[in-house]
Amino acid sequence: MAHEIEVRNGKHSTFYVGTTPWHGLGTKLEKAPTSEEGLKAASLDWDVYIDPLIAPDGTVAETRMVRRVTDKVKLGEVGPVWTPLQNKDAFAWFDPFLKSGEASLETAGSLFNGRRIWVLAKINKDPCVIVPQVDDKVEKYILLSNGHDGLVAAKPGFTGIRVVCANTLQMAHSDKATSKLIRIRHTAKLKINLDQVREVMNLANQQFEATAEQYRFLASKDINSSDLEKYIKVVFKQKDKEEDEEEDVTLKKRLVKDDDGRKIENKIIPLFESGRGNNLVGVKGTWWAAYNSINSFLNWVRGRSADARLDALWFGSGAATDRRALEV
């Protein structure tokens, strides 16, 4: 399969600590790096600049072009108020968390020739255990995603990763926790920030535990094959209020298809029955397995490549579908 991880000077622009991701591409590090080390290991030690566009009549257009300093490659077109977040600043944003020992960098990289950037740090707290008898755990992370193409804004947030299948899971975000996360800024006065960092981490931990309670509730409920098919159709096709009265008829008529023309439920049902982690005792046949079958589809099946799926999950439509799957 084709991949979208950028290659510069013969090197894939990503690093990872621990298990090899995607296609085994990128620089493997034996221990978590500092922000400066991570920036270089992911080959993200470059800046962008804004290049004015000159109209044929000599006037300066409102639209401007974003280019990479090192090779002048075009990354996107932006409006007059757009301000770049440089890669070094995206990594430095994590410094209060790293220096306090509250988190450690685990992976970072570049997609689509530098247009999309991600940095992922693991929160150094105990994971959430969803099904204790099989040690079904969800680890806690901070994700900072950013676009140099003007299409997506810089966005920090919390995300969970289910250990048994390495799937990125949707979190039920708390506005309070996320807003405090956004306000964290890099500063040389680390002691001033330390209390705030720990407050944010405590809020994050509360948020993860609250979401884990939702996951545990899902694991306590069984689902039959008829309701599973209905669930899949509802998730992948938003109903209008008028359809609610004739829901069963509408859903039976509806054919939800993937990009290759195959019915999506024919791809998801096998994941429900025998997908990664879904055949575990306490998981098999439950709402938790049903949600994870859609989540596995988004993480491992949908899209033309692993990196396109990553882009959708962290930057695009995959995140919205994952969130809807949890809500439904």
KEKE-3310 file (N, C-alpha, C; in steps of 0.2 Angstrom, whole numbers, plus 5000, padded with zeros to 4 digits):
npx = (5004:5002:5010:5008:5018:5030:5045:5061:5077:5079:5075:5062:5050:5047:5047:5048:5044:5046:5034:5034:5026:5013:5020:5032:5041:5052:5062:5068:5068:5077:5073:5062:5062:5069:5061:5068:5076:5067:5061:5072:5074:5062:5064:5059:5064:5062:5056:5042:5036:5028:5023:5019:5006:5007:4996:4991:4990:4999:4996:4995:4989:4975:4975:4988:5004:5010:5025:5039:5054:5066:5066:5058:5045:5028:5015:5002:4988:4983:4973:4973:4975:4980:4992:5007:5011:5026:5036:5046:5040:5028:5033:5040:5030:5026:5036:5034:5026:5035:5046:5042:5039:5027:5023:5028:5037:5031:5028:5030:5027:5027:5015:5009:5019:5023:5012:5004:5006:5010:5011:5014:5011:5014:5004:5010:5003:4994:4986:4968:4958:4947:4941:4944:4947:4953:4963:4961:4966:4967:4978:4984:4985:4992:4988:4995:4990:4993:4991:5000:4994:4984:4971:4968:4967:4979:4979:4977:4974:4966:4968:4964:4972:4969:4976:4977:4974:4980:4972:4967:4956:4940:4938:4927:4927:4931:4926:4932:4944:4951:4951:4960:4971:4974:4979:4991:5008:5024:5037:5052:5051:5048:5044:5033:5024:5022:5012:5001:5002:5001:4988:4981:4985:4979:4965:4964:4966:4955:4946:4949:4946:4932:4928:4932:4923:4912:4915:4917:4903:4898:4904:4897:4885:4876:4874:4863:4863:4855:4853:4866:4868:4859:4864:4877:4872:4865:4876:4884:4875:4867:4852:4837:4826:4813:4814:4814:4802:4799:4810:4814:4810:4817:4830:4831:4830:4841:4857:4872:4888:4905:4920:4924:4913:4908:4897:4897:4894:4897:4910:4912:4906:4913:4924:4918:4915:4927:4938:4953:4955:4942:4937:4939:4936:4923:4922:4918:4904:4898:4892:4903:4912:4905:4906:4920:4922:4918:4928:4939:4938:4939:4952:4960:4955:4947:4950:4963:4976:4987:4992:4983:4972:4976:4977:4964:4958:4965:4964:4953:4938:4937:4938:4926:4917:4921:4918:4904:4901:4904:4895:4882)
npy = (4994:5011:5025:5040:5046:5058:5058:5064:5068:5054:5049:5044:5055:5053:5048:5035:5028:5013:5001:4997:5007:5008:5005:5001:5011:5026:5033:5024:5026:5023:5027:5039:5055:5072:5088:5094:5084:5075:5083:5084:5070:5066:5073:5086:5098:5111:5127:5136:5149:5164:5168:5181:5183:5189:5198:5198:5212:5218:5220:5215:5200:5195:5182:5171:5162:5147:5142:5130:5134:5127:5121:5128:5122:5122:5122:5126:5137:5152:5164:5182:5183:5172:5163:5155:5140:5136:5121:5119:5126:5119:5107:5112:5117:5106:5105:5109:5098:5088:5091:5091:5078:5073:5068:5060:5060:5050:5048:5056:5066:5069:5071:5070:5077:5087:5095:5091:5089:5080:5077:5066:5063:5052:5051:5050:5041:5029:5017:5016:5003:4993:4980:4970:4956:4952:4961:4972:4987:5005:5017:5033:5049:5064:5073:5084:5091:5098:5109:5114:5118:5127:5122:5115:5119:5122:5110:5105:5091:5078:5060:5043:5027:5010:4997:4983:4983:4993:5004:5021:5029:5038:5051:5057:5073:5085:5102:5110:5104:5103:5117:5122:5115:5120:5133:5131:5136:5137:5141:5149:5150:5138:5133:5142:5137:5124:5120:5123:5114:5102:5103:5103:5090:5082:5085:5080:5066:5064:5065:5055:5044:5046:5044:5031:5024:5025:5017:5005:5003:5000:4988:4980:4977:4967:4964:4960:4952:4959:4971:4976:4977:4988:4998:5000:5005:5017:5024:5027:5034:5048:5051:5061:5070:5068:5055:5047:5042:5032:5023:5009:5005:5013:5011:4998:4999:5006:5006:5006:5010:5008:5016:5008:5002:4991:4985:4993:4987:4974:4973:4977:4969:4956:4961:4964:4951:4944:4953:4963:4960:4959:4946:4943:4937:4944:4955:4951:4951:4962:4979:4986:4979:4981:4995:4995:4988:4996:5007:4999:4997:5010:5013:5003:4998:5007:5018:5022:5020:5016:5028:5038:5034:5038:5052:5055:5051:5059:5072:5074:5067:5055:5056:5062:5052:5042:5048:5050:5036:5032:5040:5036)
npz = (5000:4997:5006:5016:5023:5024:5015:5016:5010:5008:5020:5031:5038:5053:5070:5082:5098:5106:5101:5083:5072:5059:5044:5048:5046:5048:5062:5074:5092:5107:5119:5127:5119:5121:5118:5108:5103:5098:5088:5078:5076:5070:5058:5057:5058:5052:5046:5041:5029:5024:5008:4998:4986:4969:4959:4941:4938:4946:4959:4976:4981:4992:4996:5002:5000:5008:5012:5013:5021:5019:5006:4998:4994:4990:5003:5005:5003:5011:5020:5024:5038:5044:5054:5056:5065:5070:5068:5078:5088:5091:5096:5107:5114:5122:5132:5146:5151:5148:5155:5168:5170:5169:5156:5141:5126:5112:5098:5082:5067:5049:5037:5020:5012:5022:5024:5035:5052:5067:5084:5097:5114:5128:5143:5159:5168:5177:5166:5160:5165:5157:5155:5168:5170:5158:5157:5148:5142:5142:5136:5140:5132:5125:5111:5099:5084:5068:5054:5040:5029:5029:5030:5041:5059:5072:5085:5101:5111:5121:5120:5119:5118:5114:5121:5117:5104:5098:5094:5091:5101:5103:5114:5127:5127:5140:5141:5150:5154:5141:5137:5147:5144:5131:5135:5141:5139:5132:5143:5150:5164:5172:5185:5188:5180:5184:5193:5186:5176:5182:5187:5175:5171:5181:5178:5166:5169:5177:5166:5158:5166:5168:5155:5154:5162:5154:5144:5151:5155:5142:5140:5148:5143:5132:5114:5100:5084:5075:5081:5080:5066:5064:5072:5065:5053:5058:5063:5051:5043:5045:5053:5048:5058:5054:5050:5060:5065:5056:5057:5057:5045:5036:5039:5035:5021:5018:5011:5016:5010:5007:5000:4990:4986:4992:5005:5020:5032:5030:5031:5044:5053:5053:5060:5073:5077:5077:5078:5083:5099:5102:5104:5116:5133:5141:5133:5120:5110:5116:5118:5119:5111:5099:5097:5096:5085:5074:5077:5075:5061:5056:5060:5054:5042:5033:5020:5009:5013:5027:5032:5027:5034:5047:5045:5043:5055:5065:5059:5051:5044:5050:5064:5067:5064:5073:5085:5084:5083:5097:5104:5099)
capx = (5000:5006:5010:5009:5023:5035:5052:5066:5084:5080:5073:5055:5049:5043:5051:5043:5047:5042:5031:5034:5019:5011:5024:5039:5045:5054:5067:5066:5072:5077:5070:5058:5067:5067:5057:5073:5078:5061:5061:5077:5072:5056:5065:5054:5068:5062:5051:5038:5036:5022:5025:5014:5005:5006:4991:4994:4991:5005:4993:4996:4982:4974:4978:4995:5006:5014:5031:5044:5060:5072:5066:5053:5040:5022:5012:4995:4987:4980:4971:4978:4976:4983:4998:5009:5014:5032:5037:5049:5036:5024:5037:5042:5023:5026:5041:5031:5024:5040:5051:5039:5039:5020:5022:5034:5035:5031:5029:5029:5029:5024:5011:5007:5024:5024:5006:5001:5011:5007:5016:5010:5015:5010:5004:5014:4999:4991:4980:4962:4957:4940:4938:4949:4949:4958:4968:4959:4968:4967:4983:4982:4989:4991:4990:4995:4990:4993:4992:5003:4991:4978:4965:4966:4971:4983:4974:4979:4968:4967:4966:4966:4974:4967:4983:4976:4973:4983:4967:4965:4949:4937:4937:4922:4931:4928:4928:4936:4951:4954:4953:4966:4977:4976:4982:4998:5012:5031:5041:5058:5049:5044:5041:5027:5019:5021:5006:4996:5003:4999:4981:4979:4985:4974:4959:4965:4965:4948:4942:4950:4942:4925:4926:4933:4917:4907:4918:4915:4896:4897:4906:4892:4879:4876:4871:4862:4865:4850:4854:4872:4867:4856:4869:4881:4869:4864:4882:4886:4870:4864:4845:4833:4821:4807:4815:4814:4796:4799:4817:4816:4809:4822:4836:4831:4831:4847:4863:4878:4893:4912:4922:4925:4907:4906:4893:4901:4892:4900:4917:4913:4903:4918:4928:4914:4915:4934:4943:4958:4953:4934:4935:4941:4931:4920:4922:4915:4896:4895:4892:4910:4915:4902:4910:4927:4922:4918:4934:4945:4937:4942:4959:4964:4952:4945:4955:4968:4983:4987:4993:4977:4967:4979:4975:4957:4957:4967:4963:4947:4931:4937:4937:4919:4913:4922:4914:4897:4900:4903:4888:4876)
capy = (5000:5018:5028:5047:5049:5062:5056:5069:5066:5047:5047:5045:5060:5051:5044:5032:5025:5007:4997:5000:5009:5008:5001:5000:5017:5031:5032:5020:5028:5018:5031:5045:5061:5079:5091:5096:5078:5073:5087:5081:5063:5066:5077:5091:5104:5116:5132:5139:5156:5166:5171:5185:5182:5195:5197:5200:5219:5220:5221:5210:5197:5194:5175:5170:5155:5145:5138:5128:5138:5123:5119:5132:5119:5125:5118:5128:5144:5155:5171:5187:5183:5166:5163:5148:5137:5132:5114:5119:5128:5114:5103:5116:5117:5100:5105:5109:5092:5083:5092:5090:5071:5071:5065:5058:5060:5044:5048:5062:5065:5073:5068:5074:5082:5092:5099:5090:5088:5077:5075:5062:5061:5048:5054:5045:5039:5022:5016:5014:4996:4992:4973:4968:4949:4951:4967:4977:4993:5011:5021:5040:5053:5071:5074:5090:5090:5105:5109:5120:5120:5132:5118:5113:5123:5118:5108:5100:5087:5071:5054:5036:5021:5004:4993:4977:4983:4999:5009:5027:5029:5044:5053:5062:5078:5090:5108:5113:5101:5105:5124:5123:5112:5125:5139:5129:5139:5136:5147:5147:5150:5131:5133:5145:5133:5117:5119:5123:5108:5096:5104:5100:5082:5079:5086:5075:5060:5063:5065:5048:5039:5047:5040:5023:5022:5024:5010:4999:5002:4997:4981:4977:4976:4963:4966:4955:4954:4964:4978:4977:4980:4994:5002:5002:5010:5023:5028:5029:5038:5052:5052:5067:5069:5065:5048:5043:5038:5026:5021:5003:5004:5017:5007:4991:5001:5010:5002:5010:5007:5011:5019:5002:4999:4986:4987:4994:4982:4967:4974:4979:4963:4952:4964:4963:4944:4941:4958:4963:4961:4958:4940:4942:4936:4951:4960:4947:4951:4967:4986:4988:4976:4984:5001:4994:4985:5002:5010:4996:4999:5017:5013:4998:4996:5012:5023:5019:5018:5017:5035:5041:5033:5042:5058:5055:5050:5065:5078:5074:5064:5049:5058:5064:5046:5039:5052:5048:5029:5032:5043:5032)
capz = (5000:4997:5012:5015:5028:5020:5014:5014:5010:5009:5027:5033:5043:5059:5075:5087:5104:5107:5095:5077:5069:5052:5039:5050:5044:5053:5066:5081:5097:5112:5125:5125:5117:5123:5112:5103:5100:5094:5082:5073:5074:5065:5052:5057:5060:5047:5047:5035:5029:5020:5002:4995:4979:4965:4954:4935:4938:4951:4966:4981:4983:4999:4997:5002:4999:5013:5009:5018:5021:5016:4999:4995:4992:4992:5007:5005:5002:5017:5021:5027:5046:5046:5057:5056:5071:5068:5071:5084:5093:5092:5100:5113:5118:5126:5137:5153:5152:5148:5161:5175:5171:5168:5150:5137:5118:5109:5091:5079:5060:5044:5032:5014:5010:5026:5025:5041:5057:5073:5090:5102:5120:5133:5150:5163:5174:5176:5161:5162:5164:5155:5157:5172:5169:5152:5156:5143:5145:5137:5138:5140:5128:5123:5104:5095:5077:5065:5047:5037:5022:5030:5030:5048:5064:5077:5090:5106:5114:5124:5116:5122:5113:5117:5120:5114:5097:5096:5091:5094:5103:5104:5121:5128:5130:5144:5139:5155:5153:5135:5137:5151:5140:5126:5138:5143:5135:5134:5146:5154:5171:5173:5191:5188:5176:5186:5197:5181:5172:5186:5187:5168:5171:5185:5175:5160:5172:5178:5160:5155:5170:5167:5149:5155:5165:5149:5141:5156:5154:5136:5141:5153:5139:5126:5108:5096:5077:5072:5083:5078:5060:5065:5075:5060:5049:5061:5063:5045:5040:5049:5051:5050:5063:5051:5048:5067:5066:5051:5058:5055:5037:5033:5040:5031:5014:5017:5009:5017:5006:5007:4994:4985:4983:4997:5011:5026:5038:5028:5033:5051:5057:5055:5066:5079:5079:5078:5077:5088:5106:5102:5105:5123:5138:5144:5128:5115:5110:5120:5115:5119:5105:5094:5096:5094:5078:5070:5078:5071:5054:5055:5062:5051:5036:5029:5017:5004:5016:5034:5034:5025:5039:5052:5044:5044:5062:5069:5056:5047:5045:5054:5071:5068:5064:5079:5090:5083:5085:5104:5106:5097)
cpx = (5004:5005:5011:5014:5028:5042:5056:5073:5084:5078:5066:5054:5045:5048:5045:5047:5043:5040:5032:5027:5019:5016:5031:5044:5047:5060:5065:5071:5071:5074:5067:5063:5065:5064:5062:5075:5073:5060:5065:5075:5067:5058:5060:5057:5068:5056:5047:5038:5030:5024:5019:5013:5003:5001:4994:4995:4996:5002:4995:4989:4981:4976:4985:4997:5011:5019:5036:5051:5066:5072:5061:5046:5033:5018:5004:4995:4982:4978:4975:4979:4979:4990:5001:5011:5020:5033:5040:5045:5030:5027:5038:5036:5023:5031:5039:5029:5030:5045:5048:5038:5032:5019:5028:5033:5036:5031:5027:5030:5026:5021:5010:5013:5025:5018:5003:5006:5007:5013:5012:5014:5011:5010:5006:5009:4996:4986:4974:4961:4949:4937:4944:4952:4953:4963:4967:4960:4968:4972:4981:4987:4987:4993:4990:4995:4990:4994:4995:5000:4985:4972:4963:4970:4975:4978:4977:4973:4971:4965:4968:4968:4973:4973:4982:4976:4977:4979:4967:4958:4946:4936:4931:4925:4927:4931:4933:4943:4954:4956:4959:4972:4979:4980:4989:5003:5019:5034:5047:5056:5045:5041:5034:5022:5018:5015:5000:4996:5000:4991:4978:4979:4980:4967:4959:4963:4958:4944:4943:4946:4935:4923:4927:4926:4912:4909:4916:4907:4895:4899:4901:4886:4880:4872:4869:4864:4861:4852:4861:4872:4864:4860:4874:4878:4867:4870:4884:4881:4866:4856:4842:4828:4814:4808:4814:4808:4796:4806:4818:4815:4815:4828:4837:4833:4838:4853:4869:4884:4900:4914:4923:4919:4904:4902:4897:4900:4896:4908:4918:4910:4908:4923:4925:4915:4922:4940:4948:4955:4945:4932:4937:4935:4929:4920:4917:4907:4893:4895:4899:4914:4912:4905:4917:4928:4922:4925:4940:4944:4940:4950:4963:4962:4951:4950:4960:4975:4982:4988:4987:4972:4969:4976:4968:4955:4959:4966:4956:4941:4931:4936:4929:4915:4915:4919:4907:4896:4900:4897:4882:4876)
cpy = (5006:5021:5036:5050:5052:5058:5062:5067:5058:5045:5049:5050:5058:5048:5040:5029:5019:5003:5000:5001:5008:5003:4999:5006:5022:5029:5029:5023:5023:5021:5037:5051:5067:5082:5092:5089:5075:5077:5085:5074:5062:5070:5083:5098:5109:5121:5133:5146:5158:5170:5175:5183:5188:5194:5200:5208:5222:5221:5215:5207:5196:5186:5175:5163:5153:5140:5136:5131:5134:5122:5123:5129:5122:5120:5120:5135:5146:5162:5175:5187:5177:5166:5156:5146:5133:5126:5115:5122:5123:5109:5106:5117:5111:5100:5105:5102:5087:5084:5091:5082:5068:5067:5064:5057:5052:5043:5055:5061:5070:5069:5073:5079:5088:5096:5097:5087:5085:5076:5072:5061:5057:5051:5048:5044:5032:5022:5015:5007:4995:4986:4970:4961:4948:4957:4971:4984:4999:5016:5029:5045:5060:5071:5081:5089:5097:5104:5115:5122:5125:5128:5116:5117:5118:5116:5103:5097:5081:5066:5048:5031:5015:4999:4987:4977:4989:5004:5015:5028:5036:5045:5058:5068:5083:5097:5111:5111:5103:5113:5125:5120:5117:5131:5137:5132:5138:5142:5145:5147:5144:5131:5136:5141:5126:5116:5119:5116:5102:5097:5101:5093:5079:5080:5081:5068:5059:5062:5058:5043:5040:5043:5033:5021:5021:5018:5004:4998:4998:4990:4977:4975:4972:4966:4960:4957:4959:4971:4980:4981:4987:4999:5005:5007:5017:5027:5031:5033:5042:5053:5059:5065:5066:5057:5044:5039:5032:5023:5014:5002:5007:5014:5001:4993:5003:5005:5007:5007:5011:5013:5014:4999:4994:4989:4987:4989:4975:4967:4975:4973:4958:4955:4964:4956:4942:4947:4959:4965:4960:4951:4938:4941:4943:4956:4957:4948:4957:4974:4988:4985:4979:4991:5000:4991:4991:5006:5006:4997:5005:5017:5009:4996:5002:5016:5019:5017:5019:5025:5040:5040:5037:5049:5060:5055:5056:5071:5079:5070:5058:5050:5059:5057:5042:5042:5050:5040:5028:5035:5039:5025)
cpz = (5000:5004:5011:5019:5023:5020:5012:5015:5011:5016:5028:5039:5049:5063:5079:5093:5105:5101:5089:5074:5062:5048:5042:5048:5049:5057:5073:5086:5103:5119:5123:5124:5121:5117:5106:5099:5096:5087:5076:5071:5069:5059:5051:5059:5054:5049:5040:5035:5024:5014:4999:4988:4975:4960:4947:4934:4943:4958:4970:4983:4990:5001:4997:5002:5005:5010:5014:5016:5017:5009:4995:4992:4995:4997:5007:5004:5008:5016:5024:5034:5048:5048:5058:5063:5069:5071:5078:5090:5095:5097:5107:5118:5123:5132:5144:5155:5153:5154:5168:5176:5170:5161:5146:5130:5116:5102:5088:5072:5056:5039:5026:5013:5015:5028:5032:5046:5063:5078:5095:5108:5125:5140:5154:5170:5172:5170:5164:5160:5163:5157:5161:5171:5163:5152:5150:5145:5140:5140:5137:5137:5127:5115:5102:5088:5074:5058:5045:5030:5023:5031:5037:5053:5069:5083:5095:5109:5117:5120:5119:5116:5117:5116:5116:5107:5094:5092:5095:5095:5104:5111:5121:5131:5134:5142:5144:5154:5147:5135:5141:5147:5134:5129:5140:5137:5137:5137:5150:5162:5172:5179:5192:5185:5179:5189:5191:5177:5176:5187:5181:5168:5175:5182:5169:5163:5174:5172:5157:5159:5169:5160:5149:5158:5160:5145:5145:5155:5148:5136:5145:5149:5133:5120:5104:5089:5074:5074:5081:5071:5060:5067:5070:5055:5051:5061:5057:5041:5044:5048:5052:5055:5060:5050:5055:5067:5061:5051:5055:5048:5034:5033:5036:5023:5013:5016:5010:5014:5007:5001:4988:4983:4988:5003:5017:5032:5036:5030:5041:5055:5058:5060:5072:5081:5081:5077:5083:5095:5107:5104:5113:5128:5141:5139:5122:5116:5114:5116:5115:5113:5099:5092:5093:5087:5073:5071:5075:5064:5052:5056:5057:5044:5031:5026:5013:5007:5023:5036:5032:5031:5045:5051:5045:5051:5066:5066:5053:5049:5050:5062:5072:5068:5070:5085:5090:5085:5093:5106:5105:5102)
residu = (MET:ALA:HIS:GLU:ILE:GLU:VAL:ARG:ASN:GLY:LYS:HIS:SER:THR:PHE:TYR:VAL:GLY:THR:THR:PRO:TRP:HIS:GLY:LEU:GLY:THR:LYS:LEU:GLU:LYS:ALA:PRO:THR:SER:GLU:GLU:GLY:LEU:LYS:ALA:ALA:SER:LEU:ASP:TRP:ASP:VAL:TYR:ILE:ASP:PRO:LEU:ILE:ALA:PRO:ASP:GLY:THR:VAL:ALA:GLU:THR:ARG:MET:VAL:ARG:ARG:VAL:THR:ASP:LYS:VAL:LYS:LEU:GLY:GLU:VAL:GLY:PRO:VAL:TRP:THR:PRO:LEU:GLN:ASN:LYS:ASP:ALA:PHE:ALA:TRP:PHE:ASP:PRO:PHE:LEU:LYS:SER:GLY:GLU:ALA:SER:LEU:GLU:THR:ALA:GLY:SER:LEU:PHE:ASN:GLY:ARG:ARG:ILE:TRP:VAL:LEU:ALA:LYS:ILE:ASN:LYS:ASP:PRO:CYS:VAL:ILE:VAL:PRO:GLN:VAL:ASP:ASP:LYS:VAL:GLU:LYS:TYR:ILE:LEU:LEU:SER:ASN:GLY:HIS:ASP:GLY:LEU:VAL:ALA:ALA:LYS:PRO:GLY:PHE:THR:GLY:ILE:ARG:VAL:VAL:CYS:ALA:ASN:THR:LEU:GLN:MET:ALA:HIS:SER:ASP:LYS:ALA:THR:SER:LYS:LEU:ILE:ARG:ILE:ARG:HIS:THR:ALA:LYS:LEU:LYS:ILE:ASN:LEU:ASP:GLN:VAL:ARG:GLU:VAL:MET:ASN:LEU:ALA:ASN:GLN:GLN:PHE:GLU:ALA:THR:ALA:GLU:GLN:TYR:ARG:PHE:LEU:ALA:SER:LYS:ASP:ILE:ASN:SER:SER:ASP:LEU:GLU:LYS:TYR:ILE:LYS:VAL:VAL:PHE:LYS:GLN:LYS:ASP:LYS:GLU:GLU:ASP:GLU:GLU:GLU:ASP:VAL:THR:LEU:LYS:LYS:ARG:LEU:VAL:LYS:ASP:ASP:ASP:GLY:ARG:LYS:ILE:GLU:ASN:LYS:ILE:ILE:PRO:LEU:PHE:GLU:SER:GLY:ARG:GLY:ASN:ASN:LEU:VAL:GLY:VAL:LYS:GLY:THR:TRP:TRP:ALA:ALA:TYR:ASN:SER:ILE:ASN:SER:PHE:LEU:ASN:TRP:VAL:ARG:GLY:ARG:SER:ALA:ASP:ALA:ARG:LEU:ASP:ALA:LEU:TRP:PHE:GLY:SER:GLY:ALA:ALA:THR:ASP:ARG:ARG:ALA:LEU:GLU:VAL)
# end
